[in-house]
Amino acid sequence: MLGQIMEMKTKDGLKIRLAPFSKEDAQAFITDGGMQQRSVTRYVSSPSAPTIEDEHAWYDKIRDDKRSIVWGIWDFSAGQPKLIGNSTIFKIQEFPIRQAISGSVISDKKYWGKGIATVAHKARTWYAFNEIGLTRIKSAVATPNIASKKALEKSGYFLNHVERNTFFTEGKLLHQENLECLNPAESEWKRWWNDDEPTPEAIKARETTLAALEWARENVTLL
């Protein structure tokens, strides 16, 4: 499924939307975005370079997937809106607890380092907890991908465990850091921890998530 429109700004004033995109729009990930470039996909566990036909096939798959919500990341700052990446909640699970996996990519390198991933993660986290009622969101990054990890941590994701040797790239084995973000609402927090004591890392991350959700309530418009 394609996600509903959310609008926000980065700290530098870029107007960003998480919004649906068409099958034809998806080719921007190839023609403009650079998903065929190694520098973009180096931490993705696939050695292939996708074609426009691959993007069209992927679009048909995600559009029909009722367990996924996918947004295009759009720059609406000036002139013609530009599709620069995508953000996803997928493998939505209902039982035994409502949870899902998140992922994203900014495929146009000109937009790296501008705080776009951070605001997109905060908006997506707010939507996941407040609109579809998730208790937990999981995500994963390759160990060297420090920028992606930091962007997730600003929404309250924290380390759950490390899987060794999950990627092989540039002649090296890389580990995968598995992160999670917990719904900080009291009812969901208690549901998750049950009779266990929350870890210090989780308690600290909860405060970050609360701050991220407060930011989203004040700065994200669900159109």
Residue pairs with C-beta under 8 A, 6 or more apart in sequence:
1 62
1 63
1 65
1 66
1 68
1 69
1 70
2 20
2 21
2 62
2 63
2 69
2 70
2 71
3 18
3 19
3 20
3 69
3 70
3 71
3 89
3 127
4 127
4 222
4 223
5 17
5 18
5 19
5 20
5 222
5 223
6 17
6 18
6 19
6 71
6 123
6 127
6 220
6 221
6 222
6 223
7 15
7 16
7 17
7 76
7 220
7 221
7 223
8 15
8 16
8 17
8 119
8 122
8 123
8 216
8 219
8 220
8 221
9 15
9 16
9 119
9 219
10 16
10 114
10 115
10 116
10 118
10 119
11 115
12 114
12 115
13 77
14 75
14 77
14 114
14 115
14 116
15 75
15 76
15 77
16 73
16 74
16 75
16 76
16 116
16 119
16 120
17 73
17 74
17 76
17 81
18 71
18 72
18 73
18 74
18 87
18 120
18 123
18 124
19 71
19 72
19 74
20 71
20 72
21 72
21 74
21 83
21 86
23 56
23 59
23 60
25 72
25 83
26 55
26 56
26 58
26 59
26 83
27 52
27 55
27 56
28 82
28 83
28 84
28 107
29 35
29 50
29 55
29 83
29 85
29 86
29 107
30 36
30 50
30 51
30 52
30 55
31 52
32 82
32 83
32 84
32 107
32 108
33 40
33 83
33 84
33 85
33 107
33 108
34 40
34 107
34 108
34 109
35 41
35 49
35 50
35 55
35 105
35 107
36 49
36 50
37 109
39 109
40 105
40 107
40 109
41 49
42 169
42 170
43 141
43 142
43 144
43 145
43 148
43 167
43 169
43 174
44 105
45 166
45 167
50 58
62 68
62 70
62 88
65 90
67 90
67 91
67 92
67 93
67 100
68 88
68 89
68 90
68 91
68 92
69 88
69 89
69 90
69 92
69 127
69 132
70 86
70 87
70 88
70 90
71 86
71 87
71 88
71 124
72 83
72 85
72 86
73 83
73 84
73 85
73 86
73 87
73 104
73 106
73 116
73 120
74 81
74 82
74 83
74 84
75 81
75 82
75 84
75 111
82 108
84 106
84 107
84 108
84 111
84 116
85 104
85 105
85 106
85 107
85 108
85 111
85 116
86 104
86 105
86 107
87 102
87 103
87 104
87 120
87 121
87 124
88 102
88 103
88 104
89 100
89 101
89 102
89 124
89 127
89 128
89 132
89 134
89 137
90 100
90 101
90 102
90 103
91 100
91 101
92 98
92 99
92 100
92 132
92 134
93 99
93 100
97 135
97 136
97 191
97 192
98 133
98 134
98 135
99 134
99 135
99 136
99 137
99 138
100 128
100 134
100 136
100 137
100 138
101 137
101 138
101 139
102 121
102 124
102 128
102 137
102 138
102 139
102 181
103 139
104 117
104 120
104 121
104 124
106 112
106 116
106 117
112 147
113 147
117 147
117 148
117 151
118 151
118 154
118 155
119 219
121 151
121 152
121 154
121 155
121 212
122 154
122 155
122 212
122 213
122 215
122 216
122 220
123 216
123 220
124 155
125 137
125 155
125 156
125 181
125 209
125 212
125 213
125 216
126 212
126 213
126 216
126 217
126 220
127 222
128 134
128 137
129 183
129 184
129 185
129 188
129 213
130 213
131 222
134 183
135 182
135 183
135 188
135 191
135 192
136 180
136 181
136 182
136 183
136 192
137 157
137 180
137 181
138 160
138 178
138 179
138 180
138 181
139 152
139 157
139 178
139 179
139 180
139 181
140 176
140 177
140 178
140 179
141 148
141 149
141 152
141 176
141 177
141 179
142 166
142 167
142 169
142 174
142 175
142 176
142 177
143 162
143 174
143 175
143 176
143 177
144 174
149 177
149 179
152 179
152 181
153 179
153 205
153 208
154 208
154 212
155 181
155 208
155 209
155 212
156 181
156 182
156 184
156 205
156 206
156 207
156 208
156 209
156 210
156 212
157 179
157 180
157 181
157 205
158 179
158 180
158 181
158 201
158 202
158 204
158 205
159 177
159 178
159 179
159 201
160 178
160 179
160 180
161 178
162 175
162 176
162 177
162 178
163 175
163 176
163 178
164 173
164 175
165 173
165 174
165 175
166 174
166 175
166 176
167 173
167 174
167 175
167 176
168 174
181 205
181 209
182 188
182 189
182 192
182 202
182 205
182 206
182 209
183 189
183 192
183 209
184 206
184 209
184 210
184 213
189 198
189 206
198 206
